[in-house]
Amino acid sequence: MTAACHEHNRSRPLPDAPKAWGIRLSLPEQDPMRPLLGDDWEQYQWFASEAAREAKLAQLQQQFTYYRNGDRPSFVLERVNRGTDDGS
């Protein structure tokens, strides 16, 4: 299978600048997934603009489509910037 990273498969060129605005997702202290994923589990999502990061944060804080009413994801969401915070 051909990778989508090849120039002829892209609808627009990749941005030259690194994505500097991010979100760090981690688990709260008492989360039941912590024993499975580990105490140090974290994931970073990076964005090309601060506006894109803020839009994703707003989306992550809303009710998820396939969750029951009242259910909320238990992620800890933190704004991070490349070069000034962890995850660089």
Stockholm file with secondary structure:
# STOCKHOLM 1.0

chainA/1-88         MTAACHEHNRSRPLPDAPKAWGIRLSLPEQDPMRPLLGDDWEQYQWFASEAAREAKLAQLQQQFTYYRNGDRPSFVLERVNRGTDDGS
#=GR chainA/1-88 SS CCCTTSGGGCSSCCCSSCCCEEEEEECCTTCTTHHHHCTTCEEEEEESSHHHHHHHHHHHHSCCTTSCTTCCCCCEEEEEETTTSTTC
#=GC SS_cons        CCCTTSGGGCSSCCCSSCCCEEEEEECCTTCTTHHHHCTTCEEEEEESSHHHHHHHHHHHHSCCTTSCTTCCCCCEEEEEETTTSTTC
//
